[in-house]
Amino acid sequence: MNEQVRNILEQSTTKTSKIEQLLRLGLMRREIADLVTRGNYGFVYNVEKKMLEREGGVLLNRAAPP
């Protein structure tokens, strides 16, 4: 596991904050869900959606290719 990712996961902050930081690093939603929310993909999706709404961005389909 990348040292940056490990440092984020070890922070004593909210899951939402960790997810936002990991999204900014470019991790896929599925990876983040497995690392932070025990596989709750929907939670990660909703955090990303809110984050992008705040920043004026558009939610893209970032699912891993089959």
N, C-alpha and C positions, 0 to 999 in steps of 0.2 A: 504494500500500500504506500502510496506517495506520502512524503513527509508533510506536505501542506494539508492533505486530506486528514491525516492523523491528528495534526494540530487543531484543525477545525472541530473534529469529533471529540477531542479532549476538553474543549472549552466548556466552562460552566455557564452556558447561555441556553436560550430556548431552541427547540427543534426548528422552529421557523427561521431563526437567525442562521443556524447551521445549514439548513437547506438552501437559503438564499446565497450563502457564501459558496457552497458546493456547486450551485447552478452557475455562478459567475466564473468558477474554475472550468466549466465546460463538461461536467459529469452529466451522464444521461439520467433521466428521471428514474428509471428502473434501478440503476446503481445506487442512487441516493435513497430510494425507498428501502432497499435492502440494508443499507448502512445505518440509516437514521430511524426509520419508522417500522422496522420489522416487516417490510414488504408492502406497506400501505401506499400504493402508487397514487391513489386519489388525493391523499394529503399533500404529496409533493406537487402534483398537478395544480391543486388549488393555491398553494404558496407561490408557485411560479406565475400563475395567472394574476394574482393580486400584485405581485412584484412588478410585473410588466405593465399592469394598468396604472400603477403609481408612476412608472417611468415613461409612460406613453408609448410603450412597445406593443408588438403583436405576438400573440402566442403561436408558435410554430409547432408542427408535428416533429418532435425530436426523438421519436421512438427508434430503437436500434433496428437496423436493417435485418430482415429474416435470414 
